[in-house]
Amino acid sequence: MVTFLPTRGGRLADVPSFDRAIGGAESNVACGLAAAGHAVRWVSRVGSDGFGDHLVETVGGYGVDVSAVRRDSWRPTGVYFRTAGDRATDAHEVAYYRAGSAASAMSVENVDLASVRAARVLHLSGITAALSEGCLTLLRALMTPGEDRPLMSFDVNHRAGLWRDAEGPRVLLELARGADIVFVGEDEAEEAWGISGGPSAIRAALPEPGVLVVKQGAVGATAFVSAAGRWGLVAPRPTQSAGGRVAPGGSGPAESSSPHVRASGTHPRPAPEPGTFVPALHVDVVATTGAGDAFAAGFLSATLRGLPLKTRLRHGHLHAAAALTTPGDLATPPTRDTTDRLAAVADDAWGTLRLGPGWTQAGTAPEEVRTP
């Protein structure tokens, strides 16, 4: 969708003008992966309007294949406005105009499922699930187990304001349990599902994914990898599993109808595996919007390259740092050489890195990384 960024701080009611940019969870990840050197296709719908033209041209400019993007003559391209404040503060405002948008009309009838499933990895977001019943049905169809199902990556992206009813948290839990790689924030797990107690508590309540990445904001990120996902990419799983996997399109496990879950439920849980924690970098933050998408792009890029788990997390942090040091939703990530070089530093050196605005354009110059 098209994003409008304020030209100065303050309430939306007081901002006199906005700068146009692009945003959207899946398109942000697509652009980040393409910029990192991967072949990426973005599948979506936009309006037959100027905003749709801008969106497709800009995403395509990152090297993303946009041939599967469909134009809708009856519905507009989605847009949203936001303030300059941090999303985590009470001062942050977001005004979404996505209801009735072209993307909200995506369905199993108007999306080429075979083309989507031809990918090595398919990345989905809980935001799309919230747009309409048609979008939710589409996500469930794409997650249906089968020989043609690619590796499923799912970012929970809980946005309470987008859901039409209180079923959002339950639906997101269902979708997360059906994915192979899941990204979820520690804060959103508590907000959506009532899970507190840190990454291990989240893993205990969500044991099904082969890889679970719990983002912990400025603290860092913890990744859990099951035996199925220990080496390289996780193979798609069969319809049933001992961990109580939910078949997409069905109802959740027989726990409570409440979206809040408890790790001590009645279903058998596999023995918990230890998590791998990597601290976040010291970053001079400009804006936080888009950092989670950038993290996912960096982690998935390293996953596609078969890099070790610790290195995947470091790639995620480096891509997130690029987003954190720019005002828009989408930032140019560091080059692959720069990412590989910084991800390979010793633990003590990693802890002293400090990244500020413009660091991704500094090439190999010493000033790209400032130490305290």
Sequence and secondary structure as in RCSB ss.txt:
>XXXX:A:sequence
MVTFLPTRGGRLADVPSFDRAIGGAESNVACGLAAAGHAVRWVSRVGSDGFGDHLVETVGGYGVDVSAVRRDSWR
PTGVYFRTAGDRATDAHEVAYYRAGSAASAMSVENVDLASVRAARVLHLSGITAALSEGCLTLLRALMTPGEDRP
LMSFDVNHRAGLWRDAEGPRVLLELARGADIVFVGEDEAEEAWGISGGPSAIRAALPEPGVLVVKQGAVGATAFV
SAAGRWGLVAPRPTQSAGGRVAPGGSGPAESSSPHVRASGTHPRPAPEPGTFVPALHVDVVATTGAGDAFAAGFL
SATLRGLPLKTRLRHGHLHAAAALTTPGDLATPPTRDTTDRLAAVADDAWGTLRLGPGWTQAGTAPEEVRTP
>XXXX:A:secstr
 EEEEESSSS GGG   EEEEE  HHHHHHHHHHHTT   B   EEESSHHHHHHHHHHHHTT B TT EEESSS
   EEEE SS TTSTT  EEEE TT TGGG  TTTS HHHHHTSSEEEEEHHHHHH HHHHHHHHHHHS STT  
EEEEE    GGG SSTTHHHHHHHHHHT SEEEEEHHHHHHHH   S HHHHHHH   SSEEEEE TTSEEEEEE
 GGGSSSS     S  TT    TTS   SS SSS   TT SS        EEEE  EE  S  TTHHHHHHHHHH
HHHHTT  HHHHHHHHHHHHHHHHTSSSS      HHHHHHHHTS HHHHHH EE TTGGGSTT GGGSB  
